[in-house]
């Protein structure tokens, strides 16, 4: 990309009243957390295709994550999943991450793979199983203290397949009891990010089926509980950006699990099916960032952007690079929206004018902008090419097959 291309881009944005200095500042501040499980052998419910060179333990997962951060400059933290990433010494794991220039990010409890959880974990009719599940949540709080982590991504597979299988109201209250016990164990800097999913693996009812239920639990618990929006956890036709705007206004949007879906939770590379939706999500967030209410502006700054993908047929590290670059691209485009122009058109009830003011930002080629940002940060102009040209991909082949998996 030539300097001429950026000069033309800069001129276009100046004519539109866009402050590129502020745009660049926000782009440089963008952090996207990658998931440890995205580097291991994982994938669909039907078959996991083992790849040569995948990590054999959590330490090697961090080493692969460091490669993504090295070429993108976007991913300084890594989420871990317990017990997938269970180790004897979490202080050692934290130190390993720090040596690599990383931080341990969100802790993800696993309450769906143990045999005892077939009919539910914290909502199981058996009090001993509920106790076991709550103890695991408390264990994860202790792990967070050792790893200097502040966030918990909470997803529950709990639900039923048939009417009468479980008492829905009792399960609702058991869920709240479990969340309350975990909430009381948090330190002041910690947050519980409550996720939701319309269906799967339960098909009659899911105990936290939508954002309203997650929001309900968060408000019952207190300010350290917020909602986690997984972009793949909605029924077709759901207006995710509407959900985002509502939660932002209530200061209960804690973060995202970014992936993509066509019909259900496919764990595809984010932005691969509907990049415009991702752009519109960022539009709502950046619109809130200009709110007159300082508390709402502050809430925007605390949103956690996390990838949640289990790449099954794709090579792990390049797939992760593509995911985070897609997020960065749509974020950059959303930063080019002239909000004053949108508001002015909307105030005079110019429907097409307001829509055009949003859409024209999406249609810009932001490649010159991103290239300029990377040059200023000392990063490769093309992160994917830089990784593929490195020797790392060939070096890790010595790990062989049969690495860390679900």
VENTAUR-V230939 format. One record per residue. N is the residue number from 1. SS is DSSP state (H for helix, E for strand, - for the rest). NEAR is the number of other C-alpha atoms within 12 Angstrom. D_FIRST is the distance of its C-alpha to the first C-alpha in Angstrom with 2 decimals. Layout:
n->N ss->SS near->NEAR d_first->D_FIRST
n->N ss->SS near->NEAR d_first->D_FIRST
//
This chain:
n->1 ss->- near->19 d_first->0.00
n->2 ss->- near->14 d_first->3.81
n->3 ss->H near->15 d_first->6.80
n->4 ss->H near->13 d_first->8.24
n->5 ss->H near->19 d_first->6.59
n->6 ss->H near->22 d_first->8.00
n->7 ss->H near->17 d_first->11.04
n->8 ss->H near->19 d_first->11.77
n->9 ss->H near->28 d_first->11.64
n->10 ss->H near->27 d_first->13.86
n->11 ss->H near->17 d_first->16.15
n->12 ss->H near->22 d_first->16.65
n->13 ss->H near->27 d_first->17.68
n->14 ss->H near->17 d_first->19.91
n->15 ss->H near->14 d_first->21.65
n->16 ss->- near->20 d_first->22.33
n->17 ss->- near->20 d_first->23.82
n->18 ss->- near->25 d_first->21.46
n->19 ss->- near->21 d_first->21.63
n->20 ss->H near->31 d_first->18.13
n->21 ss->H near->19 d_first->19.89
n->22 ss->H near->15 d_first->22.03
n->23 ss->H near->30 d_first->19.29
n->24 ss->H near->30 d_first->17.52
n->25 ss->H near->18 d_first->20.99
n->26 ss->H near->25 d_first->21.82
n->27 ss->H near->35 d_first->18.70
n->28 ss->H near->28 d_first->19.48
n->29 ss->H near->22 d_first->23.06
n->30 ss->- near->34 d_first->22.47
n->31 ss->- near->32 d_first->24.41
n->32 ss->- near->42 d_first->24.87
n->33 ss->E near->44 d_first->27.85
n->34 ss->E near->50 d_first->27.89
n->35 ss->E near->48 d_first->31.23
n->36 ss->H near->53 d_first->33.06
n->37 ss->H near->43 d_first->34.36
n->38 ss->H near->47 d_first->30.93
n->39 ss->- near->50 d_first->30.76
n->40 ss->- near->46 d_first->34.25
n->41 ss->E near->36 d_first->35.94
n->42 ss->- near->34 d_first->36.22
n->43 ss->- near->29 d_first->35.74
n->44 ss->- near->19 d_first->37.88
n->45 ss->- near->15 d_first->41.62
n->46 ss->- near->8 d_first->42.37
n->47 ss->- near->14 d_first->40.95
n->48 ss->- near->21 d_first->38.79
n->49 ss->- near->24 d_first->37.17
n->50 ss->- near->27 d_first->37.20
n->51 ss->- near->31 d_first->34.18
n->52 ss->- near->25 d_first->34.44
n->53 ss->- near->29 d_first->33.15
n->54 ss->- near->43 d_first->33.42
n->55 ss->- near->36 d_first->34.87
n->56 ss->- near->32 d_first->38.64
n->57 ss->- near->29 d_first->39.20
n->58 ss->H near->39 d_first->37.65
n->59 ss->H near->35 d_first->36.71
n->60 ss->H near->27 d_first->34.49
n->61 ss->H near->42 d_first->32.95
n->62 ss->H near->44 d_first->31.93
n->63 ss->H near->35 d_first->30.48
n->64 ss->H near->42 d_first->28.25
n->65 ss->H near->48 d_first->27.26
n->66 ss->H near->38 d_first->26.34
n->67 ss->H near->37 d_first->23.71
n->68 ss->H near->48 d_first->22.04
n->69 ss->H near->37 d_first->22.23
n->70 ss->H near->30 d_first->21.00
n->71 ss->H near->35 d_first->17.56
n->72 ss->H near->46 d_first->17.19
n->73 ss->- near->37 d_first->19.33
n->74 ss->- near->42 d_first->20.78
n->75 ss->- near->42 d_first->24.01
n->76 ss->- near->35 d_first->26.61
n->77 ss->E near->42 d_first->29.60
n->78 ss->E near->51 d_first->31.16
n->79 ss->E near->45 d_first->33.83
n->80 ss->E near->47 d_first->36.85
n->81 ss->E near->39 d_first->39.47
n->82 ss->E near->35 d_first->43.14
n->83 ss->- near->28 d_first->44.85
n->84 ss->- near->30 d_first->41.90
n->85 ss->- near->36 d_first->40.79
n->86 ss->- near->26 d_first->44.30
n->87 ss->- near->20 d_first->44.98
n->88 ss->- near->13 d_first->48.04
n->89 ss->- near->16 d_first->46.42
n->90 ss->H near->27 d_first->43.79
n->91 ss->H near->22 d_first->43.70
n->92 ss->H near->20 d_first->42.56
n->93 ss->H near->33 d_first->39.82
n->94 ss->H near->32 d_first->38.68
n->95 ss->H near->20 d_first->38.72
n->96 ss->H near->24 d_first->36.71
n->97 ss->H near->33 d_first->34.00
n->98 ss->H near->23 d_first->34.04
n->99 ss->H near->17 d_first->33.77
n->100 ss->- near->27 d_first->30.56
n->101 ss->- near->24 d_first->29.20
n->102 ss->- near->36 d_first->30.08
n->103 ss->E near->37 d_first->32.74
n->104 ss->E near->46 d_first->35.01
n->105 ss->E near->41 d_first->34.30
n->106 ss->E near->44 d_first->36.32
n->107 ss->E near->47 d_first->39.46
n->108 ss->E near->43 d_first->40.09
n->109 ss->E near->41 d_first->43.78
n->110 ss->- near->34 d_first->44.68
n->111 ss->- near->36 d_first->47.60
n->112 ss->- near->31 d_first->47.33
n->113 ss->- near->22 d_first->47.77
n->114 ss->- near->21 d_first->51.15
n->115 ss->H near->14 d_first->54.07
n->116 ss->H near->23 d_first->55.84
n->117 ss->H near->28 d_first->53.16
n->118 ss->- near->24 d_first->53.72
n->119 ss->- near->31 d_first->55.39
n->120 ss->- near->39 d_first->53.51
n->121 ss->- near->39 d_first->52.84
n->122 ss->- near->45 d_first->53.50
n->123 ss->- near->42 d_first->55.10
n->124 ss->- near->37 d_first->57.24
n->125 ss->- near->29 d_first->60.91
n->126 ss->- near->20 d_first->61.88
n->127 ss->H near->19 d_first->61.96
n->128 ss->H near->17 d_first->61.53
n->129 ss->H near->25 d_first->58.20
n->130 ss->H near->30 d_first->57.08
n->131 ss->H near->27 d_first->58.07
n->132 ss->H near->25 d_first->56.13
n->133 ss->H near->37 d_first->52.97
n->134 ss->H near->32 d_first->53.41
n->135 ss->H near->24 d_first->53.98
n->136 ss->H near->31 d_first->50.64
n->137 ss->H near->39 d_first->48.95
n->138 ss->H near->29 d_first->50.79
n->139 ss->H near->25 d_first->49.82
n->140 ss->H near->40 d_first->46.15
n->141 ss->H near->36 d_first->46.86
n->142 ss->H near->26 d_first->48.32
n->143 ss->H near->37 d_first->45.30
n->144 ss->H near->38 d_first->43.03
n->145 ss->H near->27 d_first->45.18
n->146 ss->H near->23 d_first->44.74
n->147 ss->H near->32 d_first->40.96
n->148 ss->- near->30 d_first->40.47
n->149 ss->- near->32 d_first->39.06
n->150 ss->- near->34 d_first->39.60
n->151 ss->E near->45 d_first->38.72
n->152 ss->E near->47 d_first->40.46
n->153 ss->E near->45 d_first->39.04
n->154 ss->E near->47 d_first->42.20
n->155 ss->- near->41 d_first->42.33
n->156 ss->- near->40 d_first->45.74
n->157 ss->- near->36 d_first->46.47
n->158 ss->- near->43 d_first->49.93
n->159 ss->E near->41 d_first->51.40
n->160 ss->E near->31 d_first->53.94
n->161 ss->- near->22 d_first->54.06
n->162 ss->- near->15 d_first->57.36
n->163 ss->- near->14 d_first->59.46
n->164 ss->- near->12 d_first->62.00
n->165 ss->- near->18 d_first->60.15
n->166 ss->- near->26 d_first->59.62
n->167 ss->- near->19 d_first->60.66
n->168 ss->H near->27 d_first->57.50
n->169 ss->H near->16 d_first->58.88
n->170 ss->H near->16 d_first->60.06
n->171 ss->H near->30 d_first->56.68
n->172 ss->H near->28 d_first->55.05
n->173 ss->H near->22 d_first->57.29
n->174 ss->H near->31 d_first->56.85
n->175 ss->H near->41 d_first->53.07
n->176 ss->H near->30 d_first->53.59
n->177 ss->H near->24 d_first->56.04
n->178 ss->H near->33 d_first->53.57
n->179 ss->H near->42 d_first->50.71
n->180 ss->H near->26 d_first->53.12
n->181 ss->H near->24 d_first->54.25
n->182 ss->H near->35 d_first->50.72
n->183 ss->H near->36 d_first->49.88
n->184 ss->H near->21 d_first->52.84
n->185 ss->H near->25 d_first->51.58
n->186 ss->- near->31 d_first->48.22
n->187 ss->- near->20 d_first->47.65
n->188 ss->- near->16 d_first->46.64
n->189 ss->- near->20 d_first->42.92
n->190 ss->- near->32 d_first->42.71
n->191 ss->E near->40 d_first->41.71
n->192 ss->E near->49 d_first->42.70
n->193 ss->E near->47 d_first->40.03
n->194 ss->E near->45 d_first->42.02
n->195 ss->E near->43 d_first->40.34
n->196 ss->- near->40 d_first->41.74
n->197 ss->- near->37 d_first->41.67
n->198 ss->- near->35 d_first->43.39
n->199 ss->- near->27 d_first->44.76
n->200 ss->- near->29 d_first->44.64
n->201 ss->- near->27 d_first->46.37
n->202 ss->- near->26 d_first->49.11
n->203 ss->- near->19 d_first->49.62
n->204 ss->- near->20 d_first->52.51
n->205 ss->E near->29 d_first->51.39
n->206 ss->E near->34 d_first->48.89
n->207 ss->- near->45 d_first->50.12
n->208 ss->- near->39 d_first->46.91
n->209 ss->- near->35 d_first->45.74
n->210 ss->- near->29 d_first->43.57
n->211 ss->H near->37 d_first->42.00
n->212 ss->H near->28 d_first->45.29
n->213 ss->H near->25 d_first->47.23
n->214 ss->H near->40 d_first->44.72
n->215 ss->H near->35 d_first->44.85
n->216 ss->H near->28 d_first->48.66
n->217 ss->H near->38 d_first->48.84
n->218 ss->H near->36 d_first->46.42
n->219 ss->H near->27 d_first->48.56
n->220 ss->H near->21 d_first->51.70
n->221 ss->H near->29 d_first->50.43
n->222 ss->- near->25 d_first->49.00
n->223 ss->- near->25 d_first->45.84
n->224 ss->- near->34 d_first->44.56
n->225 ss->E near->39 d_first->44.25
n->226 ss->E near->44 d_first->41.35
n->227 ss->E near->47 d_first->39.87
n->228 ss->E near->48 d_first->37.09
n->229 ss->E near->47 d_first->35.21
n->230 ss->E near->46 d_first->34.08
n->231 ss->- near->48 d_first->31.85
n->232 ss->- near->41 d_first->33.48
n->233 ss->- near->37 d_first->37.03
n->234 ss->- near->30 d_first->37.73
n->235 ss->- near->23 d_first->39.58
n->236 ss->- near->17 d_first->37.74
n->237 ss->- near->16 d_first->37.38
n->238 ss->- near->20 d_first->37.46
n->239 ss->- near->21 d_first->35.63
n->240 ss->H near->34 d_first->33.99
n->241 ss->H near->29 d_first->32.45
n->242 ss->H near->21 d_first->36.03
n->243 ss->H near->30 d_first->37.26
n->244 ss->H near->39 d_first->34.56
n->245 ss->H near->28 d_first->35.50
n->246 ss->H near->24 d_first->39.20
n->247 ss->H near->35 d_first->38.90
n->248 ss->H near->39 d_first->36.73
n->249 ss->H near->26 d_first->39.44
n->250 ss->- near->26 d_first->42.04
n->251 ss->- near->34 d_first->40.06
n->252 ss->- near->43 d_first->40.44
n->253 ss->E near->46 d_first->36.90
n->254 ss->E near->44 d_first->36.50
n->255 ss->E near->42 d_first->33.40
n->256 ss->E near->44 d_first->31.66
n->257 ss->E near->46 d_first->31.60
n->258 ss->E near->42 d_first->28.42
n->259 ss->- near->43 d_first->28.60
n->260 ss->E near->36 d_first->28.83
n->261 ss->- near->30 d_first->31.74
n->262 ss->- near->22 d_first->32.89
n->263 ss->- near->19 d_first->36.63
n->264 ss->- near->25 d_first->37.33
n->265 ss->- near->32 d_first->36.01
n->266 ss->- near->28 d_first->33.95
n->267 ss->- near->37 d_first->31.85
n->268 ss->E near->35 d_first->28.72
n->269 ss->- near->41 d_first->25.14
n->270 ss->- near->43 d_first->24.71
n->271 ss->- near->32 d_first->23.09
n->272 ss->- near->27 d_first->23.61
n->273 ss->- near->21 d_first->26.43
n->274 ss->- near->26 d_first->25.94
n->275 ss->H near->30 d_first->22.71
n->276 ss->H near->30 d_first->24.12
n->277 ss->H near->33 d_first->27.07
n->278 ss->H near->40 d_first->25.00
n->279 ss->H near->34 d_first->23.25
n->280 ss->H near->34 d_first->26.76
n->281 ss->H near->39 d_first->28.12
n->282 ss->H near->39 d_first->25.71
n->283 ss->H near->37 d_first->26.62
n->284 ss->H near->33 d_first->30.22
n->285 ss->H near->42 d_first->29.57
n->286 ss->H near->34 d_first->27.61
n->287 ss->H near->31 d_first->30.30
n->288 ss->H near->31 d_first->32.88
n->289 ss->- near->28 d_first->31.02
n->290 ss->- near->22 d_first->32.04
n->291 ss->- near->20 d_first->35.65
n->292 ss->- near->12 d_first->38.45
n->293 ss->- near->17 d_first->40.02
n->294 ss->H near->15 d_first->38.94
n->295 ss->H near->19 d_first->40.03
n->296 ss->H near->27 d_first->37.62
n->297 ss->H near->22 d_first->34.71
n->298 ss->H near->23 d_first->35.81
n->299 ss->H near->29 d_first->36.02
n->300 ss->H near->34 d_first->32.35
n->301 ss->H near->25 d_first->31.44
n->302 ss->- near->30 d_first->33.59
n->303 ss->- near->36 d_first->32.06
n->304 ss->E near->38 d_first->31.30
n->305 ss->E near->46 d_first->28.30
n->306 ss->E near->44 d_first->29.21
n->307 ss->E near->51 d_first->28.15
n->308 ss->- near->48 d_first->31.20
n->309 ss->- near->43 d_first->30.46
n->310 ss->- near->40 d_first->32.36
n->311 ss->- near->40 d_first->30.17
n->312 ss->- near->31 d_first->32.67
n->313 ss->- near->22 d_first->31.01
n->314 ss->- near->29 d_first->27.52
n->315 ss->- near->28 d_first->26.83
n->316 ss->H near->39 d_first->27.31
n->317 ss->H near->46 d_first->24.57
n->318 ss->H near->33 d_first->21.60
n->319 ss->H near->34 d_first->23.23
n->320 ss->H near->49 d_first->23.43
n->321 ss->H near->43 d_first->19.80
n->322 ss->H near->34 d_first->18.95
n->323 ss->H near->45 d_first->21.56
n->324 ss->H near->43 d_first->20.42
n->325 ss->H near->40 d_first->16.75
n->326 ss->H near->36 d_first->18.22
n->327 ss->H near->44 d_first->20.36
n->328 ss->H near->41 d_first->17.66
n->329 ss->H near->37 d_first->15.65
n->330 ss->H near->37 d_first->18.91
n->331 ss->H near->41 d_first->19.96
n->332 ss->H near->40 d_first->16.90
n->333 ss->H near->41 d_first->17.67
n->334 ss->H near->39 d_first->21.32
n->335 ss->- near->42 d_first->20.69
n->336 ss->- near->46 d_first->19.63
n->337 ss->- near->39 d_first->23.11
n->338 ss->- near->34 d_first->25.25
n->339 ss->H near->33 d_first->28.48
n->340 ss->H near->19 d_first->30.64
n->341 ss->H near->25 d_first->29.72
n->342 ss->H near->27 d_first->30.54
n->343 ss->H near->21 d_first->33.78
n->344 ss->H near->17 d_first->34.81
n->345 ss->H near->20 d_first->34.44
n->346 ss->H near->19 d_first->36.31
n->347 ss->H near->13 d_first->39.04
n->348 ss->- near->13 d_first->39.84
n->349 ss->- near->13 d_first->39.81
n->350 ss->- near->16 d_first->36.97
n->351 ss->H near->16 d_first->36.01
n->352 ss->H near->15 d_first->33.27
n->353 ss->H near->19 d_first->31.88
n->354 ss->H near->24 d_first->31.63
n->355 ss->H near->23 d_first->30.05
n->356 ss->H near->21 d_first->27.47
n->357 ss->H near->27 d_first->26.62
n->358 ss->H near->34 d_first->25.80
n->359 ss->H near->25 d_first->24.11
n->360 ss->H near->27 d_first->21.69
n->361 ss->H near->35 d_first->19.92
n->362 ss->H near->29 d_first->19.61
n->363 ss->- near->21 d_first->18.02
n->364 ss->- near->24 d_first->14.97
n->365 ss->- near->25 d_first->11.55
n->366 ss->- near->35 d_first->11.05
n->367 ss->H near->26 d_first->7.85
n->368 ss->H near->27 d_first->6.39
n->369 ss->H near->40 d_first->9.90
n->370 ss->H near->38 d_first->10.22
n->371 ss->H near->31 d_first->7.44
n->372 ss->H near->31 d_first->9.33
n->373 ss->H near->33 d_first->12.52
n->374 ss->H near->26 d_first->12.13
n->375 ss->H near->22 d_first->11.52
n->376 ss->H near->17 d_first->14.57
n->377 ss->H near->21 d_first->16.50
n->378 ss->- near->17 d_first->15.93
n->379 ss->- near->25 d_first->14.63
n->380 ss->- near->26 d_first->12.44
n->381 ss->- near->26 d_first->8.78
n->382 ss->- near->26 d_first->10.03
n->383 ss->H near->33 d_first->13.75
n->384 ss->H near->27 d_first->15.13
n->385 ss->H near->18 d_first->14.00
n->386 ss->H near->22 d_first->15.25
n->387 ss->H near->29 d_first->18.53
n->388 ss->H near->21 d_first->19.09
n->389 ss->H near->15 d_first->18.63
n->390 ss->- near->19 d_first->21.20
n->391 ss->- near->13 d_first->24.91
n->392 ss->H near->24 d_first->25.93
n->393 ss->H near->26 d_first->26.14
n->394 ss->H near->16 d_first->28.45
n->395 ss->H near->14 d_first->30.44
n->396 ss->H near->25 d_first->31.51
n->397 ss->H near->18 d_first->32.96
n->398 ss->H near->17 d_first->36.04
n->399 ss->H near->21 d_first->36.89
n->400 ss->- near->17 d_first->38.01
n->401 ss->- near->19 d_first->38.73
n->402 ss->- near->22 d_first->40.76
n->403 ss->- near->30 d_first->38.76
n->404 ss->- near->31 d_first->39.15
n->405 ss->E near->30 d_first->39.57
n->406 ss->- near->30 d_first->41.29
//
